[in-house]
Amino acid sequence: MKAMLSTVVGGPETLELTEMEVPQPKKGQVLVRIHAAGLNFPDTLMIRDMYQFKPPRPFPPGGEISGEVLEVGEGVDNVASGDRILALTSHGGFATHAVIDAARAIKIPDAMPYEDAACFIFTYGTSYYALKDRGYLGEGDTLLILGAAGGVGAAAIELGKAMGARVIGAVSSEEKAAFCRKIGADETLIYPLEINDRDAQKALSAQIKDVVGPKGIDVAYDAVGGGYAEPVIRAMAWNGRFLVVGFPAGIPKIPANLTLLKSCQIVGVFWGAATMQDPAGHAANMRDLFAMYSEGKIKPQISASFPLEQAGDALRMMEERKVMGKVVLKMD
């Protein structure tokens, strides 16, 4: 088998293409022939030892895969050899083969291509949990999404529309704004590439209020963080829900009095932990998502694909925030 390994702490350029022995599944495990792996922002953090989970080196990054089950270990009864599956792996996805716990394997619809399956569970799982279970998004609500052109942001646009919301995509360029409108955003706004002072924050807050209208934002989906968060909270509606999803621009410092003045909530979204805390709820959400996919309401927006040996280039594209939607590695 082949794998792109992280052997030292560093950026995408440190990954090494390596030949390895194909692992064998143990009790409760399955061997998967990986066909595609979806890239996510945590992959860029993990190889720099900046993520909350730090696998022992050497390891292949890649926490989202799709493929075919080749062998099953003792005691496995939820999948069988030949099944087409997707899985969250935490790491190990940038490879042609992987052994995973059978409980992580989820069968995919026959009509779902491997590329779509590899770009499905992380973004849609995160965004559906955020909007449905943490934000209580309802029909007619106004939803504003920071970082709307990224993987989870694009998924939030599609899901927001499927759930009957008015969706506003906030992004850093007109090109990304056009992408958001193409996939369903009702309106868009463009924020500055950097926001480092109070004047810039006040200007952004005024811009948001102008687009959103006097009622304000019912649900804000923040996948950016940094200095962008406070201007959004200043535009929240009464009883609004501000969802903390990620902070590639840094961890924001929010004046606590804003939550009092707006009677709004700041709500954490840790989907990975939620799948373990409430597996039944996660399974129900996955059934909903597969149904929406089959009905054509959601579909992964794959903007670029790379072969395994160019995994570093793909990660660099993500680090530089050039990705719109999803990027996928294809192993075939």
C-alpha beads as a LAMMPS data file, in Angstrom:
LAMMPS data file: protein, C-alpha beads

332 atoms
331 bonds

1 atom types
1 bond types

-500.0 500.0 xlo xhi
-500.0 500.0 ylo yhi
-500.0 500.0 zlo zhi

Masses

1 110.0

Atoms # bond

1 1 1 0.000 0.000 0.000
2 1 1 0.978 3.651 -0.353
3 1 1 0.559 6.422 2.200
4 1 1 1.470 10.090 2.569
5 1 1 3.080 10.166 6.009
6 1 1 3.668 12.956 8.471
7 1 1 7.101 12.063 9.837
8 1 1 8.032 15.408 11.427
9 1 1 6.130 18.417 12.727
10 1 1 5.586 20.852 9.900
11 1 1 3.536 22.019 6.953
12 1 1 2.247 20.232 3.843
13 1 1 5.740 20.076 2.341
14 1 1 6.828 17.635 5.081
15 1 1 4.540 14.809 3.935
16 1 1 6.364 11.802 2.471
17 1 1 4.984 9.241 0.005
18 1 1 5.835 5.832 1.489
19 1 1 5.366 2.158 0.593
20 1 1 4.005 0.111 3.502
21 1 1 2.662 -3.337 4.295
22 1 1 -1.104 -3.687 4.069
23 1 1 -2.395 -3.951 7.669
24 1 1 -4.661 -6.772 8.803
25 1 1 -7.912 -6.215 10.692
26 1 1 -8.162 -7.403 14.282
27 1 1 -11.267 -8.142 16.306
28 1 1 -13.924 -5.507 15.680
29 1 1 -12.012 -3.968 12.755
30 1 1 -12.272 -3.907 8.968
31 1 1 -9.715 -3.412 6.204
32 1 1 -10.800 -0.756 3.707
33 1 1 -9.503 -0.147 0.205
34 1 1 -9.694 3.640 0.173
35 1 1 -10.989 5.144 -3.066
36 1 1 -11.188 8.794 -1.969
37 1 1 -10.338 10.987 1.018
38 1 1 -11.878 14.351 1.816
39 1 1 -9.677 17.170 3.118
40 1 1 -10.680 19.245 6.124
41 1 1 -9.041 22.118 7.975
42 1 1 -8.072 19.930 10.982
43 1 1 -5.750 17.983 8.643
44 1 1 -3.619 21.118 8.255
45 1 1 -3.455 21.549 12.032
46 1 1 -2.726 17.924 12.897
47 1 1 0.518 17.747 10.917
48 1 1 1.730 20.856 12.772
49 1 1 0.783 19.402 16.191
50 1 1 -1.766 22.209 16.583
51 1 1 -4.878 20.019 16.844
52 1 1 -6.398 18.642 20.053
53 1 1 -5.599 15.082 18.939
54 1 1 -1.915 14.321 18.281
55 1 1 -1.357 10.863 16.719
56 1 1 2.053 9.241 17.212
57 1 1 4.322 9.626 14.181
58 1 1 4.649 8.502 11.523
59 1 1 0.983 8.782 10.539
60 1 1 -1.025 9.640 7.428
61 1 1 -3.352 12.590 7.994
62 1 1 -6.861 12.428 6.597
63 1 1 -9.912 12.006 8.788
64 1 1 -12.585 11.331 6.173
65 1 1 -12.601 8.422 3.720
66 1 1 -14.748 6.351 1.407
67 1 1 -13.973 2.964 -0.047
68 1 1 -14.672 -0.752 -0.201
69 1 1 -14.459 -3.200 2.676
70 1 1 -11.899 -5.877 1.760
71 1 1 -11.753 -7.936 4.963
72 1 1 -13.600 -8.026 8.260
73 1 1 -12.189 -9.017 11.624
74 1 1 -13.712 -11.287 14.219
75 1 1 -17.048 -10.190 15.619
76 1 1 -17.922 -7.688 12.871
77 1 1 -21.556 -7.884 11.785
78 1 1 -22.518 -4.343 10.704
79 1 1 -20.612 -4.496 7.394
80 1 1 -19.306 -7.261 5.121
81 1 1 -16.608 -7.712 2.532
82 1 1 -17.578 -5.824 -0.631
83 1 1 -19.665 -3.157 1.105
84 1 1 -19.215 0.449 -0.016
85 1 1 -18.700 2.669 3.021
86 1 1 -17.643 6.051 4.320
87 1 1 -15.982 6.666 7.658
88 1 1 -14.453 9.247 9.937
89 1 1 -10.973 8.054 10.842
90 1 1 -9.432 10.982 12.790
91 1 1 -6.270 10.285 10.718
92 1 1 -5.020 7.603 8.332
93 1 1 -7.035 8.598 5.273
94 1 1 -4.188 9.723 3.021
95 1 1 -3.425 6.137 2.016
96 1 1 -4.626 3.420 -0.309
97 1 1 -5.640 1.124 2.574
98 1 1 -6.623 1.536 6.204
99 1 1 -7.806 -0.588 9.101
100 1 1 -10.629 1.098 11.009
101 1 1 -13.016 0.172 13.793
102 1 1 -16.051 -1.429 12.193
103 1 1 -18.347 0.818 14.221
104 1 1 -17.038 3.817 12.253
105 1 1 -18.042 2.331 8.878
106 1 1 -21.310 3.638 7.437
107 1 1 -22.790 2.065 4.304
108 1 1 -23.415 4.536 1.498
109 1 1 -26.229 4.595 -1.090
110 1 1 -25.504 2.647 -4.273
111 1 1 -25.874 5.807 -6.376
112 1 1 -23.392 7.848 -4.307
113 1 1 -19.957 8.154 -5.973
114 1 1 -16.922 7.577 -3.772
115 1 1 -15.834 11.203 -4.257
116 1 1 -19.135 12.510 -2.880
117 1 1 -19.033 10.002 -0.021
118 1 1 -15.523 11.091 0.993
119 1 1 -16.670 14.713 1.193
120 1 1 -19.963 14.113 2.948
121 1 1 -19.947 13.199 6.606
122 1 1 -17.589 15.805 8.111
123 1 1 -19.052 18.939 6.553
124 1 1 -22.721 17.968 6.449
125 1 1 -22.527 16.192 9.799
126 1 1 -20.968 19.257 11.443
127 1 1 -23.313 21.753 9.828
128 1 1 -26.515 19.768 10.351
129 1 1 -25.689 19.177 14.012
130 1 1 -24.850 22.874 14.364
131 1 1 -27.986 24.211 12.685
132 1 1 -30.483 21.612 13.922
133 1 1 -29.285 20.529 17.351
134 1 1 -27.390 23.621 18.551
135 1 1 -28.926 26.496 16.615
136 1 1 -32.532 25.262 16.408
137 1 1 -32.766 26.799 12.951
138 1 1 -36.392 27.184 11.908
139 1 1 -38.259 28.007 8.735
140 1 1 -38.101 31.728 8.029
141 1 1 -35.094 32.339 10.285
142 1 1 -32.238 34.516 9.046
143 1 1 -28.974 32.555 8.943
144 1 1 -25.633 34.311 8.445
145 1 1 -22.589 32.140 7.669
146 1 1 -19.017 33.385 8.138
147 1 1 -16.614 31.529 5.845
148 1 1 -19.540 30.487 3.687
149 1 1 -17.457 29.312 0.719
150 1 1 -15.479 26.726 2.716
151 1 1 -16.430 23.101 3.220
152 1 1 -18.630 23.418 6.303
153 1 1 -19.860 26.828 5.154
154 1 1 -21.046 25.545 1.781
155 1 1 -22.774 22.644 3.528
156 1 1 -24.461 25.133 5.871
157 1 1 -25.771 27.108 2.881
158 1 1 -27.393 24.028 1.347
159 1 1 -28.773 22.799 4.668
160 1 1 -30.034 26.250 5.618
161 1 1 -32.019 26.444 2.389
162 1 1 -33.312 22.877 2.832
163 1 1 -34.495 23.872 6.334
164 1 1 -36.371 26.906 5.016
165 1 1 -34.093 29.711 6.226
166 1 1 -33.072 32.960 4.596
167 1 1 -29.344 32.391 4.017
168 1 1 -26.686 35.119 3.890
169 1 1 -23.172 34.024 2.939
170 1 1 -20.290 36.143 4.272
171 1 1 -16.979 35.676 2.430
172 1 1 -13.716 37.437 1.580
173 1 1 -14.024 37.892 -2.213
174 1 1 -16.519 38.393 -5.011
175 1 1 -15.449 35.067 -6.521
176 1 1 -16.454 33.289 -3.309
177 1 1 -19.656 35.318 -3.107
178 1 1 -20.624 34.191 -6.611
179 1 1 -19.959 30.581 -5.570
180 1 1 -22.258 30.985 -2.552
181 1 1 -25.065 32.439 -4.640
182 1 1 -24.663 29.627 -7.142
183 1 1 -25.248 26.983 -4.471
184 1 1 -28.270 28.698 -2.964
185 1 1 -27.377 31.703 -0.777
186 1 1 -30.108 34.345 -0.935
187 1 1 -27.655 37.178 -0.330
188 1 1 -23.920 37.645 0.216
189 1 1 -21.570 40.155 1.770
190 1 1 -17.816 40.550 1.432
191 1 1 -15.706 41.191 4.528
192 1 1 -12.074 42.413 4.566
193 1 1 -9.230 39.895 4.442
194 1 1 -7.955 41.245 7.768
195 1 1 -9.796 42.957 10.577
196 1 1 -7.438 44.190 13.271
197 1 1 -8.934 47.339 14.801
198 1 1 -12.164 48.731 16.239
199 1 1 -12.916 50.921 13.233
200 1 1 -12.806 47.900 10.908
201 1 1 -15.056 45.961 13.266
202 1 1 -17.583 48.798 13.452
203 1 1 -17.611 49.106 9.667
204 1 1 -18.220 45.376 9.269
205 1 1 -21.009 45.414 11.858
206 1 1 -22.727 48.280 9.996
207 1 1 -22.352 46.370 6.717
208 1 1 -23.896 43.239 8.248
209 1 1 -26.829 45.167 9.748
210 1 1 -27.484 46.818 6.394
211 1 1 -27.725 43.427 4.644
212 1 1 -29.562 41.575 7.397
213 1 1 -32.171 44.215 8.159
214 1 1 -33.615 45.602 11.400
215 1 1 -34.637 42.276 12.957
216 1 1 -31.074 40.948 13.013
217 1 1 -29.554 37.476 12.717
218 1 1 -31.467 34.560 14.211
219 1 1 -28.608 32.070 13.779
220 1 1 -24.975 32.971 13.067
221 1 1 -22.617 30.190 11.928
222 1 1 -19.039 31.254 12.643
223 1 1 -16.393 29.123 10.948
224 1 1 -13.834 31.967 10.943
225 1 1 -13.465 33.474 14.427
226 1 1 -10.909 36.202 15.165
227 1 1 -12.010 39.804 14.832
228 1 1 -14.998 38.847 12.681
229 1 1 -17.057 37.362 15.518
230 1 1 -17.858 40.507 17.512
231 1 1 -19.342 42.475 14.574
232 1 1 -21.682 39.551 13.905
233 1 1 -22.813 39.344 17.547
234 1 1 -23.581 43.064 17.459
235 1 1 -26.032 42.282 14.630
236 1 1 -27.795 39.387 16.387
237 1 1 -31.562 39.281 16.799
238 1 1 -33.245 39.016 20.185
239 1 1 -32.809 35.404 21.378
240 1 1 -30.340 34.774 18.528
241 1 1 -27.909 31.849 18.552
242 1 1 -24.242 32.428 17.676
243 1 1 -22.632 29.100 16.759
244 1 1 -18.907 28.684 17.432
245 1 1 -17.673 26.274 14.743
246 1 1 -13.990 27.134 14.155
247 1 1 -11.336 29.817 14.389
248 1 1 -8.824 29.833 11.505
249 1 1 -8.579 33.618 12.030
250 1 1 -7.884 33.160 15.756
251 1 1 -9.902 32.707 18.937
252 1 1 -12.172 35.742 19.364
253 1 1 -12.533 37.828 22.532
254 1 1 -16.217 38.663 22.970
255 1 1 -17.477 41.379 25.367
256 1 1 -19.902 39.472 27.609
257 1 1 -22.271 42.440 27.859
258 1 1 -23.298 41.910 24.218
259 1 1 -25.034 38.666 25.098
260 1 1 -27.055 40.524 27.747
261 1 1 -27.975 43.412 25.472
262 1 1 -29.094 41.065 22.695
263 1 1 -30.420 38.324 25.011
264 1 1 -28.521 36.011 22.670
265 1 1 -26.596 32.803 23.183
266 1 1 -23.038 31.835 22.260
267 1 1 -23.202 28.101 21.565
268 1 1 -20.278 25.719 21.103
269 1 1 -20.341 23.190 18.277
270 1 1 -18.089 20.146 18.850
271 1 1 -19.610 17.670 16.430
272 1 1 -16.915 15.003 16.742
273 1 1 -17.478 14.688 20.491
274 1 1 -21.253 14.846 19.998
275 1 1 -21.199 11.747 17.781
276 1 1 -19.688 9.814 20.700
277 1 1 -21.867 11.403 23.389
278 1 1 -25.092 10.759 21.450
279 1 1 -24.577 7.989 18.859
280 1 1 -28.322 7.526 18.401
281 1 1 -28.757 11.211 17.581
282 1 1 -25.818 11.038 15.174
283 1 1 -27.339 8.003 13.419
284 1 1 -30.667 9.818 13.059
285 1 1 -28.915 12.877 11.593
286 1 1 -27.078 10.668 9.087
287 1 1 -30.372 9.154 7.972
288 1 1 -31.732 12.663 7.423
289 1 1 -28.638 13.664 5.430
290 1 1 -28.689 10.597 3.187
291 1 1 -32.382 11.285 2.502
292 1 1 -31.621 14.915 1.576
293 1 1 -28.799 13.720 -0.694
294 1 1 -31.100 11.233 -2.428
295 1 1 -33.703 13.982 -2.903
296 1 1 -31.106 16.275 -4.485
297 1 1 -31.299 18.896 -1.728
298 1 1 -27.604 18.603 -0.829
299 1 1 -24.545 17.550 -2.814
300 1 1 -20.852 17.997 -1.926
301 1 1 -19.398 20.962 -3.799
302 1 1 -16.049 19.512 -4.899
303 1 1 -13.921 22.284 -6.379
304 1 1 -10.661 20.353 -6.853
305 1 1 -9.290 16.810 -6.812
306 1 1 -5.698 15.610 -6.477
307 1 1 -3.902 12.255 -6.661
308 1 1 -2.493 10.864 -3.417
309 1 1 1.067 11.965 -4.163
310 1 1 -0.084 15.620 -4.392
311 1 1 -1.695 15.625 -0.959
312 1 1 0.706 18.360 0.161
313 1 1 -0.458 20.651 -2.650
314 1 1 -4.071 20.012 -1.685
315 1 1 -3.413 20.853 1.977
316 1 1 -1.528 24.009 1.003
317 1 1 -4.527 25.122 -1.051
318 1 1 -6.664 24.693 2.059
319 1 1 -4.195 26.496 4.333
320 1 1 -4.156 29.474 1.982
321 1 1 -7.973 29.619 2.059
322 1 1 -8.256 29.111 -1.679
323 1 1 -10.742 26.258 -1.353
324 1 1 -14.374 26.727 -2.289
325 1 1 -16.455 23.821 -1.089
326 1 1 -14.403 20.638 -0.771
327 1 1 -11.124 19.192 -2.016
328 1 1 -10.711 15.439 -2.475
329 1 1 -7.830 13.005 -2.922
330 1 1 -8.502 10.182 -5.392
331 1 1 -6.521 7.001 -4.838
332 1 1 -7.407 5.174 -8.060

Bonds

1 1 1 2
2 1 2 3
3 1 3 4
4 1 4 5
5 1 5 6
6 1 6 7
7 1 7 8
8 1 8 9
9 1 9 10
10 1 10 11
11 1 11 12
12 1 12 13
13 1 13 14
14 1 14 15
15 1 15 16
16 1 16 17
17 1 17 18
18 1 18 19
19 1 19 20
20 1 20 21
21 1 21 22
22 1 22 23
23 1 23 24
24 1 24 25
25 1 25 26
26 1 26 27
27 1 27 28
28 1 28 29
29 1 29 30
30 1 30 31
31 1 31 32
32 1 32 33
33 1 33 34
34 1 34 35
35 1 35 36
36 1 36 37
37 1 37 38
38 1 38 39
39 1 39 40
40 1 40 41
41 1 41 42
42 1 42 43
43 1 43 44
44 1 44 45
45 1 45 46
46 1 46 47
47 1 47 48
48 1 48 49
49 1 49 50
50 1 50 51
51 1 51 52
52 1 52 53
53 1 53 54
54 1 54 55
55 1 55 56
56 1 56 57
57 1 57 58
58 1 58 59
59 1 59 60
60 1 60 61
61 1 61 62
62 1 62 63
63 1 63 64
64 1 64 65
65 1 65 66
66 1 66 67
67 1 67 68
68 1 68 69
69 1 69 70
70 1 70 71
71 1 71 72
72 1 72 73
73 1 73 74
74 1 74 75
75 1 75 76
76 1 76 77
77 1 77 78
78 1 78 79
79 1 79 80
80 1 80 81
81 1 81 82
82 1 82 83
83 1 83 84
84 1 84 85
85 1 85 86
86 1 86 87
87 1 87 88
88 1 88 89
89 1 89 90
90 1 90 91
91 1 91 92
92 1 92 93
93 1 93 94
94 1 94 95
95 1 95 96
96 1 96 97
97 1 97 98
98 1 98 99
99 1 99 100
100 1 100 101
101 1 101 102
102 1 102 103
103 1 103 104
104 1 104 105
105 1 105 106
106 1 106 107
107 1 107 108
108 1 108 109
109 1 109 110
110 1 110 111
111 1 111 112
112 1 112 113
113 1 113 114
114 1 114 115
115 1 115 116
116 1 116 117
117 1 117 118
118 1 118 119
119 1 119 120
120 1 120 121
121 1 121 122
122 1 122 123
123 1 123 124
124 1 124 125
125 1 125 126
126 1 126 127
127 1 127 128
128 1 128 129
129 1 129 130
130 1 130 131
131 1 131 132
132 1 132 133
133 1 133 134
134 1 134 135
135 1 135 136
136 1 136 137
137 1 137 138
138 1 138 139
139 1 139 140
140 1 140 141
141 1 141 142
142 1 142 143
143 1 143 144
144 1 144 145
145 1 145 146
146 1 146 147
147 1 147 148
148 1 148 149
149 1 149 150
150 1 150 151
151 1 151 152
152 1 152 153
153 1 153 154
154 1 154 155
155 1 155 156
156 1 156 157
157 1 157 158
158 1 158 159
159 1 159 160
160 1 160 161
161 1 161 162
162 1 162 163
163 1 163 164
164 1 164 165
165 1 165 166
166 1 166 167
167 1 167 168
168 1 168 169
169 1 169 170
170 1 170 171
171 1 171 172
172 1 172 173
173 1 173 174
174 1 174 175
175 1 175 176
176 1 176 177
177 1 177 178
178 1 178 179
179 1 179 180
180 1 180 181
181 1 181 182
182 1 182 183
183 1 183 184
184 1 184 185
185 1 185 186
186 1 186 187
187 1 187 188
188 1 188 189
189 1 189 190
190 1 190 191
191 1 191 192
192 1 192 193
193 1 193 194
194 1 194 195
195 1 195 196
196 1 196 197
197 1 197 198
198 1 198 199
199 1 199 200
200 1 200 201
201 1 201 202
202 1 202 203
203 1 203 204
204 1 204 205
205 1 205 206
206 1 206 207
207 1 207 208
208 1 208 209
209 1 209 210
210 1 210 211
211 1 211 212
212 1 212 213
213 1 213 214
214 1 214 215
215 1 215 216
216 1 216 217
217 1 217 218
218 1 218 219
219 1 219 220
220 1 220 221
221 1 221 222
222 1 222 223
223 1 223 224
224 1 224 225
225 1 225 226
226 1 226 227
227 1 227 228
228 1 228 229
229 1 229 230
230 1 230 231
231 1 231 232
232 1 232 233
233 1 233 234
234 1 234 235
235 1 235 236
236 1 236 237
237 1 237 238
238 1 238 239
239 1 239 240
240 1 240 241
241 1 241 242
242 1 242 243
243 1 243 244
244 1 244 245
245 1 245 246
246 1 246 247
247 1 247 248
248 1 248 249
249 1 249 250
250 1 250 251
251 1 251 252
252 1 252 253
253 1 253 254
254 1 254 255
255 1 255 256
256 1 256 257
257 1 257 258
258 1 258 259
259 1 259 260
260 1 260 261
261 1 261 262
262 1 262 263
263 1 263 264
264 1 264 265
265 1 265 266
266 1 266 267
267 1 267 268
268 1 268 269
269 1 269 270
270 1 270 271
271 1 271 272
272 1 272 273
273 1 273 274
274 1 274 275
275 1 275 276
276 1 276 277
277 1 277 278
278 1 278 279
279 1 279 280
280 1 280 281
281 1 281 282
282 1 282 283
283 1 283 284
284 1 284 285
285 1 285 286
286 1 286 287
287 1 287 288
288 1 288 289
289 1 289 290
290 1 290 291
291 1 291 292
292 1 292 293
293 1 293 294
294 1 294 295
295 1 295 296
296 1 296 297
297 1 297 298
298 1 298 299
299 1 299 300
300 1 300 301
301 1 301 302
302 1 302 303
303 1 303 304
304 1 304 305
305 1 305 306
306 1 306 307
307 1 307 308
308 1 308 309
309 1 309 310
310 1 310 311
311 1 311 312
312 1 312 313
313 1 313 314
314 1 314 315
315 1 315 316
316 1 316 317
317 1 317 318
318 1 318 319
319 1 319 320
320 1 320 321
321 1 321 322
322 1 322 323
323 1 323 324
324 1 324 325
325 1 325 326
326 1 326 327
327 1 327 328
328 1 328 329
329 1 329 330
330 1 330 331
331 1 331 332
